[in-house]
Amino acid sequence: MKVVRIVLQILLPLVILGIGWYVAVTLVEARQEPETEPIEIPLPLVQVLEVKPKGQRLTVRAEGTVVPRTQTELVPEISGRVVWVSPSLASGGFFEKDEELLKVDRREYELAVVRARSAVAQAELVLATEQEEADLARREWESLGKGEPTALTFREPQVAQAQAALASARAALAQAEYDLERTVVKAPYAGRIRSKSVDVGQFVSRGAPVARVYAVDYAEVRLPIPDAELAYVDLPLAFRGQVGDANGPKVMLRAQFAGSEHTWQGRIVRTEAEIDPQSRMVQAVARVANPYGQGGRPGRPPLAVGMFVEAEIEGRWSSSVVLPRAALRDGHTVYVIDDDGRLEFRAVNVLRAERERVLVRSGLQEGERVCISNIETAVEGMKVEVVATEGEAVPVS
């Protein structure tokens, strides 16, 4: 019995291990292999624009302040006490050409005219006397004289002196009459008073300014244009022997007044004499006719001197494609989606880059699709999935 027990203690673990190994092998051999599926990487989703080039007119934007085309210091040409001032001679007052604005006491100048006329009459009398005496001397010489007569014989120097005295007296009379006319200060053109420094009872001196006036037939705006923008507009550049071009590019002026936006039409008529040494900009001058007229728009304020305006200058005509700024990569490349949905890196010729859009001159064909979405890691030839077409990549007029 003892021997049997020992045998069982040895064989029984072996039997159990054998059975376990058999079961394990059987389970391993009977297991099913798991099904494997290929890993699919999702394609990037992009939005595109369809290219349809169209012609458009470029514009150049600028800002400036309204200034008068003509401004004058109004000065009297004689001295005297002011006896009358026109109601128009006030800051902001309007006046017409040759309108009387100021009168100086004329009594002194009337007396000067009387004295000058008296001097002319005396000079005429002296001249007539000398001419009679010269005629008498000539007759006496013809009847009694012998030899060759001299100029003094016929009193020619005396007659010439009398003629000169008469001419001087007449010139003094003309000067006195001219001074009398200038006791009334008249407007040189239709305009407006910017400021005045004279009133009734004040003594004014010859050449001393009494008012500053400016014309109202036109207003002008100096518009600084950067060098990079000059390629988009035909400015009337000045050459020797040429005058300003009244048919320069059209310009639309906009200004805010009383909470509303108002517009005026004008033209670029010239460029100024020099390029600004600080900003390196060209100063174009826009002119607007009749700035103080309503122009058929009730409620529109006048285009007053000193008003700040924004200008949109009509530029050159161009055929180009307009894309969002985000569509341009590295300054000269766009992503084109081909018919297979793959990316193509396309170098383009950029006509103009603005803050929110880009104008492409060449490099794109009609009907092509341009990617406007941001792709983090773009590789040429990679496939993408188009989820939306935003519209047509066309110029915005």
WOMO-V381176 format. One record per residue. NEAR is the number of other C-alpha atoms within 8 Angstrom. Layout:
near = <NEAR/NEAR>
//
This chain:
near = <4/5/6/7/8/8/8/8/8/8/8/8/8/8/8/8/8/8/8/8/8/8/8/8/8/8/8/7/6/6/6/4/4/4/4/4/4/4/4/4/4/4/7/8/8/13/12/13/13/13/15/11/11/9/9/11/10/11/11/11/8/11/10/12/11/15/10/12/9/6/9/7/9/9/10/15/8/10/10/9/11/15/10/9/11/8/6/9/11/9/8/8/10/9/11/9/10/8/8/10/12/13/12/12/10/8/6/7/11/11/8/9/12/8/8/13/11/8/9/12/8/8/13/10/8/9/12/8/8/12/9/8/9/12/9/8/11/10/8/9/10/7/6/6/8/6/4/4/9/6/8/7/9/11/12/10/8/8/12/8/8/13/10/8/9/12/8/8/13/11/8/9/12/8/8/13/11/8/11/11/7/10/12/10/10/10/12/6/8/12/13/12/17/10/10/11/7/8/8/9/7/8/8/12/9/9/8/8/10/12/13/13/13/13/13/12/9/12/16/12/11/12/12/11/11/9/9/5/9/10/7/10/14/10/11/11/6/9/5/4/4/6/5/8/9/7/7/12/12/10/13/11/12/11/11/9/8/4/5/6/8/10/8/9/9/12/13/17/14/14/12/9/4/6/9/9/6/4/5/9/11/13/13/14/13/14/12/12/8/9/12/9/6/10/4/4/6/5/5/7/8/8/10/8/9/7/9/9/12/11/13/11/13/12/12/10/8/8/9/15/14/12/12/10/11/8/12/12/8/5/5/10/11/13/11/12/13/10/5/6/10/12/14/10/9/9/8/12/9/11/9/7/9/7/5/6/10/14/13/14/11/8/9/7/7/8/7/11/11/13/13/11/9/6/6/4/4/6/6/8/7/8/10/11/9/10/7/7/9/7/6/8/12/12/12/5/4>
//
